[in-house]
Amino acid sequence: MNPVVDKPELAEPYMFAWLASLGLGVEYTRSKKDSLYYRDAGGAEIEVLDLVGGYGSTILGHNNPELIEYTKSLLDSDTPIHAQFSRHPYANNLAWTLNTIAHREFDTDENYAVIFANSGAEANEVAIKHAEMDRVLKIGEALAEVEAHIEAAVAAAASGATVDASPLRGSDIGEVVAALRAANAERAATPPVYLAPVGSFHGKLAGTIQLTHNFAYRTPFIAMAAQCRFVPLDQPDAISDAIAAESRTLLDVAVDGDVIRVVERPLPVISAFVLEPIQGEAGIRILDIDAVARLRELLDAADIPVIVDEVQSGMGRSGAFFAASHLGLRGDYITLAKSLGGGIAKAAVTLIRSSRYRSDFELVHTSTYAKDSLSTLIALRAVELLEADGGAAYRLAAQRGDKLIAMLRGLRDEFGDVVKEVRGKGLMLGLEFHDLSGSASEILAEQARGGLIGYMFSGYLLREHNMRVFPTASATSTLRFEPSVYITDEEIARTEKGLRALITLIRAEDGKTLLG
């Protein structure tokens, strides 16, 4: 199954060697719906059932025929891909379509401004950059108000008002003002902090990697960007404690009759709370609706915006366009990518509530390919396909997901000593196995202790059953299932057959067969 090469592997050589060692280094030559194809050593084409789905990118299947024909027509018409700094009505059409869906699913009439990007990590980077810009501007506005209050205090002092400088020293208004400004300059420079749930994954760029809970991913880059505090959502006190721990103040002055007092006012330090309605890389975990409601209440009280990462869970995968709509959670920011491009284009967007939008952001954040005609028009057509027939695709995602999860739960009920839990919603599902680090099989124990057990299972399923499944990145004992809405009953039966064989070998602690 491994390709024969005549030259050294230089394209991510370590990754290729690792995949090859697990039997995953396959060159796929064709794809359609939920199938990928490769050629064996004799040249015969072999079909593989793809349940990875581009990590959530192919809700409409590989090479959706309507999108392929539409893409060809765009290329044949010489669509102007590179026309930056010009009018892009197709981008506005996509923005309006997404707003229409948001209005419907979140029962609101507030619009979202839309910033275009190329990937999910970039869309999240847009969100955290905008949130930080908003925080910085709010600090500037607060300092401007302080200066106005200082002017009033100086005028009051000239008229005979006395100064209560506590907590600062001095009784002369000039000394107090100088000390206040110096203190505020130091406090205003407090670095920003983000909050996120334990288990979060939001990308691997310099900024977004700080929001990814997996410490192994963050370790080399911790010093590069604003830090994140990770909190368990099932502990309400942990959230309020984190907010309290990051609370800071600016100093201000207030004229109270004939006394000038130094007072404190809130200094925004937390830029945003970032979350996934269904945590993907943490093992396909749906956030609890009551916990989310409590979280939103605490954040609103502290004026902390919520960034909802729908990169993997959005675009209909949960049975609604926005998975957060199941939780009643309307984000101040919403990010979309993956299936937004219909499995073909690299397309992503960040939606920002109009009430929080800073229009100057458009002058400081741009991208060469974001909002280009090709990817944006394909994204618009993908959304239109999902919305067609009153959202038939969403109903199909829910129906197909119910069929798939019923099968997985049947395996859990039958093999509870091997399968620990089944989680997810719609076509974003996870099958978690019990910890095998204490297995009598040294192969299984070693792979489990090294965090590679799910990849070994993936290699077996591909090699022996022509099934493509991968584990979640931060919970590798959980296999993910993210097929398209077109997955068939026969393909679900194939999945069950392969998983049964896998579970039988795990139960028998047959590490040699699993490793191949």
C-alpha positions as CSV (number, residue, x, y, z in Angstrom):
1,M,0.0,0.0,0.0
2,N,3.0,2.3,0.4
3,P,4.1,4.3,-2.7
4,V,7.4,3.5,-4.3
5,V,9.6,6.6,-4.4
6,D,12.8,7.2,-6.3
7,K,13.8,10.3,-4.3
8,P,14.2,11.1,-0.6
9,E,11.0,12.2,1.1
10,L,11.3,15.9,1.9
11,A,7.7,16.8,2.2
12,E,7.3,16.5,6.0
13,P,9.5,13.4,6.0
14,Y,9.1,12.5,9.7
15,M,5.3,12.5,9.4
16,F,5.4,10.4,6.3
17,A,7.7,7.8,7.9
18,W,5.5,7.7,11.0
19,L,2.3,7.2,8.9
20,A,4.1,4.5,6.9
21,S,5.1,2.6,10.0
22,L,1.4,2.4,11.0
23,G,0.2,1.4,7.6
24,L,-1.4,4.8,7.0
25,G,1.1,6.1,4.4
26,V,-1.3,5.5,1.5
27,E,-1.5,7.6,-1.7
28,Y,-5.1,8.2,-2.6
29,T,-5.7,8.9,-6.2
30,R,-9.5,9.5,-6.4
31,S,-12.4,10.4,-4.1
32,K,-16.2,10.4,-4.3
33,K,-18.9,10.8,-1.6
34,D,-17.6,8.8,1.4
35,S,-15.0,6.9,-0.5
36,L,-11.3,7.3,-1.2
37,Y,-9.4,5.1,-3.7
38,Y,-5.8,3.9,-4.0
39,R,-4.1,1.5,-6.3
40,D,-2.4,-1.7,-5.0
41,A,0.9,-3.0,-6.2
42,G,-0.8,-4.7,-9.2
43,G,-2.5,-1.4,-10.2
44,A,-6.0,-2.5,-9.1
45,E,-8.1,0.3,-7.7
46,I,-9.1,-0.3,-4.0
47,E,-12.0,1.6,-2.4
48,V,-11.7,2.8,1.2
49,L,-14.7,3.9,3.3
50,D,-13.6,7.3,4.5
51,L,-15.1,8.2,7.9
52,V,-12.6,10.9,8.6
53,G,-14.2,13.3,6.1
54,G,-11.4,15.8,6.0
55,Y,-11.8,16.2,9.8
56,G,-15.3,17.5,9.2
57,S,-14.7,19.1,5.8
58,T,-16.9,16.9,3.6
59,I,-20.4,17.2,4.9
60,L,-21.5,17.2,1.3
61,G,-19.1,14.3,0.4
62,H,-15.9,14.2,-1.5
63,N,-16.1,15.9,-4.9
64,N,-19.8,16.8,-4.7
65,P,-20.9,16.7,-8.3
66,E,-22.9,19.9,-8.2
67,L,-20.0,21.8,-6.6
68,I,-17.5,20.3,-9.1
69,E,-19.6,21.4,-12.1
70,Y,-20.0,24.8,-10.5
71,T,-16.3,25.1,-9.8
72,K,-15.5,24.2,-13.4
73,S,-17.9,26.8,-14.7
74,L,-16.2,29.5,-12.5
75,L,-12.8,28.5,-13.9
76,D,-14.1,28.3,-17.5
77,S,-15.5,31.8,-17.1
78,D,-12.1,33.2,-16.0
79,T,-13.4,34.3,-12.6
80,P,-11.1,37.1,-11.3
81,I,-9.5,35.3,-8.3
82,H,-7.1,38.2,-7.6
83,A,-9.1,41.3,-7.4
84,Q,-8.3,42.6,-4.0
85,F,-9.5,46.1,-2.9
86,S,-12.5,46.0,-5.2
87,R,-16.2,45.4,-4.9
88,H,-17.0,41.8,-4.0
89,P,-20.9,41.4,-4.2
90,Y,-20.6,37.6,-3.9
91,A,-18.9,38.0,-0.6
92,N,-21.7,40.2,0.6
93,N,-24.2,37.6,-0.6
94,L,-22.5,34.9,1.5
95,A,-22.4,37.2,4.5
96,W,-26.1,38.0,4.2
97,T,-26.9,34.3,3.7
98,L,-25.0,33.4,6.9
99,N,-26.7,36.2,8.8
100,T,-30.1,34.9,7.6
101,I,-29.3,31.5,9.1
102,A,-28.0,33.0,12.3
103,H,-31.2,35.1,12.6
104,R,-33.3,31.9,12.3
105,E,-31.3,29.6,14.5
106,F,-30.6,32.1,17.3
107,D,-33.9,34.0,17.1
108,T,-32.3,37.4,16.7
109,D,-32.4,40.3,14.3
110,E,-28.9,41.6,15.1
111,N,-26.5,41.3,12.2
112,Y,-23.0,40.1,12.2
113,A,-20.1,41.7,10.3
114,V,-18.2,39.1,8.4
115,I,-14.4,38.9,8.0
116,F,-13.1,36.3,5.4
117,A,-10.2,33.9,6.0
118,N,-8.6,30.8,4.5
119,S,-8.7,28.2,7.3
120,G,-10.3,27.5,10.7
121,A,-7.2,28.5,12.6
122,E,-7.0,31.8,10.7
123,A,-10.7,32.4,11.4
124,N,-10.1,31.9,15.1
125,E,-7.0,34.1,14.8
126,V,-9.2,36.9,13.4
127,A,-11.6,36.5,16.3
128,I,-9.0,36.7,19.0
129,K,-7.3,39.6,17.2
130,H,-10.5,41.6,17.0
131,A,-11.4,40.8,20.6
132,E,-8.0,42.1,21.7
133,M,-8.3,45.2,19.5
134,D,-11.7,45.8,21.2
135,R,-10.1,45.4,24.6
136,V,-7.3,47.8,23.9
137,L,-9.7,50.4,22.5
138,K,-11.8,50.1,25.6
139,I,-8.8,50.7,27.7
140,G,-8.0,53.8,25.7
141,E,-11.6,55.0,26.1
142,A,-11.4,54.5,29.8
143,L,-8.1,56.4,30.1
144,A,-9.6,59.2,28.1
145,E,-12.5,59.4,30.6
146,V,-10.0,59.4,33.4
147,E,-8.2,62.4,31.8
148,A,-11.6,64.2,31.6
149,H,-12.2,63.5,35.2
150,I,-8.6,64.7,36.1
151,E,-9.4,68.1,34.4
152,A,-12.5,68.4,36.5
153,A,-10.6,67.5,39.6
154,V,-7.8,70.0,38.9
155,A,-10.5,72.7,38.4
156,A,-12.1,71.7,41.7
157,A,-8.8,71.8,43.5
158,A,-8.2,75.3,42.1
159,S,-11.6,76.3,43.7
160,G,-10.5,75.0,47.1
161,A,-11.5,71.3,47.1
162,T,-9.3,69.1,49.2
163,V,-7.6,65.9,48.0
164,D,-8.1,62.4,49.6
165,A,-5.2,60.7,47.8
166,S,-5.7,57.2,49.3
167,P,-4.4,54.8,48.1
168,L,-1.9,57.2,46.5
169,R,0.4,59.4,48.5
170,G,0.4,63.2,48.6
171,S,-2.1,66.0,49.1
172,D,-1.2,68.2,46.2
173,I,-3.4,67.6,43.2
174,G,-0.4,67.8,40.8
175,E,1.5,65.0,42.7
176,V,-1.6,62.9,42.9
177,V,-2.3,63.2,39.2
178,A,1.3,62.4,38.3
179,A,1.2,59.3,40.6
180,L,-2.2,58.2,39.2
181,R,-1.1,58.5,35.6
182,A,2.1,56.5,36.3
183,A,0.1,53.8,38.0
184,N,-2.4,53.7,35.2
185,A,0.3,53.4,32.5
186,E,1.6,50.3,34.3
187,R,-1.8,48.8,34.8
188,A,-3.0,49.5,31.3
189,A,0.0,47.5,30.0
190,T,-1.2,44.3,31.8
191,P,-1.0,41.6,29.1
192,P,-4.3,40.1,27.9
193,V,-5.6,36.7,28.9
194,Y,-8.1,34.4,27.2
195,L,-10.3,31.8,28.8
196,A,-11.3,28.4,27.3
197,P,-12.7,25.1,28.6
198,V,-10.4,22.2,29.4
199,G,-9.9,20.1,26.3
200,S,-10.2,23.0,23.8
201,F,-8.6,22.9,20.4
202,H,-8.7,26.0,18.2
203,G,-5.7,25.7,15.8
204,K,-2.0,25.7,15.7
205,L,-1.0,29.2,14.7
206,A,1.1,31.4,17.0
207,G,-2.0,32.9,18.6
208,T,-4.5,30.0,18.4
209,I,-2.1,27.4,19.7
210,Q,-2.3,29.2,23.1
211,L,-6.0,28.3,23.1
212,T,-5.4,24.6,22.5
213,H,-5.4,22.7,25.8
214,N,-3.0,19.9,24.7
215,F,0.2,21.0,26.5
216,A,2.4,19.1,24.0
217,Y,1.2,21.3,21.2
218,R,1.6,24.5,23.2
219,T,4.9,23.9,25.0
220,P,7.4,25.2,22.4
221,F,5.4,28.3,21.7
222,I,4.1,29.5,25.1
223,A,6.1,32.7,25.0
224,M,4.9,33.8,21.6
225,A,1.4,35.2,22.3
226,A,-1.3,36.0,24.8
227,Q,-1.9,33.2,27.4
228,C,-5.0,31.2,28.1
229,R,-6.5,29.9,31.3
230,F,-8.3,26.6,30.9
231,V,-11.3,26.1,33.1
232,P,-13.6,23.1,33.7
233,L,-17.1,24.0,32.7
234,D,-18.6,21.6,35.1
235,Q,-17.3,23.6,38.0
236,P,-19.1,27.0,38.1
237,D,-16.9,28.3,40.8
238,A,-13.8,27.6,38.7
239,I,-15.1,30.0,36.0
240,S,-16.0,32.8,38.5
241,D,-12.7,32.2,40.3
242,A,-10.8,32.6,37.0
243,I,-12.6,35.8,36.2
244,A,-11.9,37.1,39.7
245,A,-8.2,36.1,39.5
246,E,-7.7,38.2,36.3
247,S,-9.6,41.2,37.6
248,R,-7.6,44.5,37.5
249,T,-8.5,48.1,38.0
250,L,-7.5,51.5,36.7
251,L,-7.4,54.5,39.0
252,D,-9.7,57.4,38.5
253,V,-10.7,60.6,40.4
254,A,-14.1,61.8,41.4
255,V,-15.2,65.1,42.8
256,D,-17.5,64.5,45.8
257,G,-18.7,67.9,47.0
258,D,-15.5,69.7,48.1
259,V,-13.4,66.5,48.3
260,I,-11.5,64.9,45.4
261,R,-11.2,61.2,45.9
262,V,-9.1,58.5,44.1
263,V,-11.4,55.7,43.0
264,E,-11.0,52.5,41.0
265,R,-12.7,51.4,37.8
266,P,-12.6,48.0,36.0
267,L,-9.7,47.4,33.7
268,P,-10.5,44.8,31.0
269,V,-7.9,42.1,31.0
270,I,-9.7,39.0,29.6
271,S,-10.1,39.5,25.9
272,A,-12.6,36.6,25.3
273,F,-13.8,33.2,26.3
274,V,-13.3,30.7,23.4
275,L,-15.2,27.5,23.1
276,E,-16.4,24.7,20.8
277,P,-20.1,23.7,21.2
278,I,-18.9,20.1,20.5
279,Q,-15.2,19.7,21.5
280,G,-13.6,17.8,18.6
281,E,-10.0,17.0,19.5
282,A,-10.9,16.4,23.2
283,G,-12.8,13.3,22.2
284,I,-16.1,14.6,20.7
285,R,-17.7,16.1,23.8
286,I,-20.9,18.1,23.7
287,L,-20.9,21.0,26.1
288,D,-23.6,20.8,28.8
289,I,-26.5,23.2,28.1
290,D,-26.9,24.2,31.7
291,A,-23.2,24.8,32.1
292,V,-23.2,27.0,29.0
293,A,-26.1,29.0,30.3
294,R,-24.2,29.6,33.6
295,L,-21.1,30.5,31.7
296,R,-22.9,33.0,29.5
297,E,-24.4,34.7,32.6
298,L,-21.0,35.1,34.3
299,L,-19.4,36.4,31.1
300,D,-22.1,38.9,30.4
301,A,-21.9,40.3,33.9
302,A,-18.1,40.8,33.3
303,D,-18.6,42.1,29.7
304,I,-16.4,39.3,28.4
305,P,-17.3,38.3,24.8
306,V,-17.7,34.6,23.7
307,I,-16.0,33.3,20.6
308,V,-17.9,30.2,19.4
309,D,-15.6,28.0,17.3
310,E,-17.9,26.2,14.8
311,V,-15.0,25.2,12.5
312,Q,-15.6,21.5,12.9
313,S,-19.1,21.3,14.3
314,G,-20.8,23.9,12.1
315,M,-22.2,23.7,8.5
316,G,-25.0,21.3,9.4
317,R,-23.0,18.5,10.9
318,S,-24.9,18.5,14.2
319,G,-28.3,18.5,12.5
320,A,-28.5,22.4,12.5
321,F,-26.2,24.8,10.7
322,F,-24.8,26.0,14.0
323,A,-24.2,23.4,16.7
324,A,-24.3,26.2,19.3
325,S,-28.0,26.7,18.4
326,H,-28.7,23.4,20.2
327,L,-27.3,25.0,23.4
328,G,-29.1,28.3,23.0
329,L,-25.6,29.9,22.8
330,R,-25.3,32.9,20.4
331,G,-21.7,33.8,20.1
332,D,-20.3,37.4,20.0
333,Y,-18.0,35.9,17.5
334,I,-18.6,32.7,15.4
335,T,-16.0,31.0,13.3
336,L,-16.7,28.7,10.3
337,A,-14.4,26.8,8.0
338,K,-13.9,23.2,6.9
339,S,-17.2,22.2,5.2
340,L,-17.8,25.9,4.4
341,G,-15.7,25.2,1.3
342,G,-17.8,22.3,0.3
343,G,-14.9,20.0,0.6
344,I,-13.2,21.7,-2.4
345,A,-12.2,25.3,-1.5
346,K,-10.2,26.7,1.3
347,A,-12.8,29.0,2.8
348,A,-13.4,30.4,6.3
349,V,-15.2,33.3,8.0
350,T,-15.4,35.1,11.3
351,L,-18.8,36.5,12.2
352,I,-18.7,39.4,14.6
353,R,-21.8,40.9,16.3
354,S,-22.6,44.4,15.1
355,S,-22.8,45.6,18.7
356,R,-19.2,44.7,19.3
357,Y,-17.7,45.3,15.8
358,R,-14.8,47.7,15.4
359,S,-14.7,48.8,11.8
360,D,-11.1,49.9,11.9
361,F,-10.2,46.2,12.2
362,E,-10.6,45.9,8.4
363,L,-7.7,48.3,8.0
364,V,-5.3,46.3,10.1
365,H,-6.2,42.7,9.1
366,T,-6.1,41.6,5.5
367,S,-5.3,38.4,3.5
368,T,-4.3,37.9,-0.1
369,Y,-6.7,34.9,-0.8
370,A,-9.5,35.6,1.7
371,K,-12.7,36.7,0.0
372,D,-11.4,35.7,-3.5
373,S,-14.1,35.0,-6.0
374,L,-13.4,31.3,-6.4
375,S,-13.5,30.1,-2.8
376,T,-16.3,32.6,-1.8
377,L,-18.6,31.6,-4.6
378,I,-18.0,27.9,-3.9
379,A,-18.8,28.5,-0.2
380,L,-22.0,30.3,-1.1
381,R,-23.1,27.4,-3.3
382,A,-22.2,24.9,-0.5
383,V,-24.4,26.9,1.9
384,E,-27.2,27.0,-0.6
385,L,-27.0,23.3,-1.0
386,L,-27.3,22.8,2.7
387,E,-30.3,25.2,2.9
388,A,-32.1,23.7,-0.1
389,D,-35.5,22.1,0.4
390,G,-36.0,23.7,3.8
391,G,-32.7,22.5,5.2
392,A,-33.1,18.8,4.0
393,A,-29.4,18.3,4.6
394,Y,-29.7,19.1,8.3
395,R,-32.5,16.6,8.7
396,L,-30.4,14.0,6.8
397,A,-27.4,14.7,9.0
398,A,-29.6,14.1,12.1
399,Q,-31.2,11.0,10.6
400,R,-27.9,9.4,9.4
401,G,-26.3,10.4,12.6
402,D,-29.0,8.7,14.7
403,K,-28.4,5.5,12.6
404,L,-24.6,5.6,13.1
405,I,-24.8,6.4,16.8
406,A,-27.3,3.6,17.4
407,M,-24.8,1.2,15.9
408,L,-21.9,2.5,18.0
409,R,-24.0,2.3,21.2
410,G,-25.0,-1.2,20.3
411,L,-21.2,-2.1,20.3
412,R,-20.8,-0.3,23.6
413,D,-23.6,-2.3,25.2
414,E,-22.2,-5.6,23.8
415,F,-18.6,-4.9,24.5
416,G,-18.6,-2.7,27.6
417,D,-15.3,-4.2,28.8
418,V,-13.6,-2.8,25.7
419,V,-15.8,0.2,24.7
420,K,-16.0,2.9,27.4
421,E,-18.3,5.5,25.9
422,V,-20.1,6.8,22.7
423,R,-20.5,10.6,22.4
424,G,-21.5,13.2,19.9
425,K,-24.4,14.5,17.9
426,G,-25.5,14.2,14.3
427,L,-22.5,13.3,12.1
428,M,-19.8,14.2,14.7
429,L,-19.4,11.1,16.8
430,G,-16.7,9.5,19.0
431,L,-16.1,6.0,20.2
432,E,-13.9,5.8,23.3
433,F,-12.1,2.7,24.3
434,H,-11.0,1.8,27.9
435,D,-7.4,2.6,28.9
436,L,-5.1,-0.2,27.6
437,S,-1.9,1.0,29.3
438,G,-2.1,-2.0,31.7
439,S,-2.8,-4.5,29.0
440,A,-1.1,-7.9,29.2
441,S,0.0,-7.3,25.6
442,E,3.1,-5.2,25.7
443,I,2.3,-3.9,22.2
444,L,-1.1,-2.5,23.3
445,A,0.3,-1.2,26.6
446,E,3.2,0.6,24.9
447,Q,1.0,2.1,22.2
448,A,-1.5,3.3,24.9
449,R,1.2,4.8,27.1
450,G,2.7,6.6,24.1
451,G,-0.7,8.1,23.2
452,L,-0.7,6.2,19.8
453,I,-3.2,3.5,20.4
454,G,-5.9,5.1,18.2
455,Y,-3.5,5.4,15.3
456,M,-2.6,1.7,15.7
457,F,-6.4,0.9,15.5
458,S,-6.6,3.2,12.4
459,G,-3.8,1.3,10.7
460,Y,-5.5,-2.0,11.4
461,L,-8.9,-0.9,10.1
462,L,-7.4,0.5,6.9
463,R,-5.1,-2.5,6.3
464,E,-7.7,-5.2,7.0
465,H,-11.1,-3.6,6.4
466,N,-10.5,-0.7,4.0
467,M,-11.9,1.7,6.5
468,R,-10.4,5.1,7.2
469,V,-10.9,6.3,10.8
470,F,-8.6,8.4,12.9
471,P,-8.5,9.2,16.6
472,T,-9.1,12.7,18.1
473,A,-5.8,14.5,18.6
474,S,-5.9,15.1,22.3
475,A,-7.8,11.9,23.3
476,T,-6.3,9.2,21.1
477,S,-8.3,6.4,22.7
478,T,-11.3,7.9,21.0
479,L,-12.0,7.2,17.3
480,R,-13.9,9.9,15.4
481,F,-16.6,9.5,12.8
482,E,-17.4,12.4,10.6
483,P,-18.8,11.1,7.3
484,S,-21.0,13.0,4.9
485,V,-24.8,13.2,4.9
486,Y,-24.8,10.6,2.1
487,I,-23.4,7.7,4.2
488,T,-25.5,4.7,3.4
489,D,-26.9,1.9,5.6
490,E,-24.5,-0.5,3.8
491,E,-21.6,1.7,4.7
492,I,-22.7,1.9,8.3
493,A,-22.9,-1.9,8.3
494,R,-19.4,-2.1,6.9
495,T,-18.3,0.2,9.7
496,E,-19.9,-2.1,12.3
497,K,-18.2,-5.2,10.8
498,G,-14.8,-3.6,10.9
499,L,-15.2,-2.3,14.5
500,R,-16.4,-5.7,15.7
501,A,-13.2,-7.3,14.3
502,L,-11.2,-4.6,16.0
503,I,-12.9,-5.0,19.3
504,T,-12.5,-8.8,19.2
505,L,-8.7,-8.4,18.8
506,I,-8.6,-5.8,21.6
507,R,-10.5,-8.1,23.9
508,A,-8.1,-10.9,23.0
509,E,-5.2,-8.6,23.6
510,D,-3.8,-9.5,20.2
511,G,-1.4,-6.6,19.7
512,K,0.6,-8.4,17.0
513,T,-2.3,-8.7,14.7
514,L,-3.4,-5.1,15.3
515,L,0.0,-3.8,14.6
516,G,0.4,-5.9,11.6
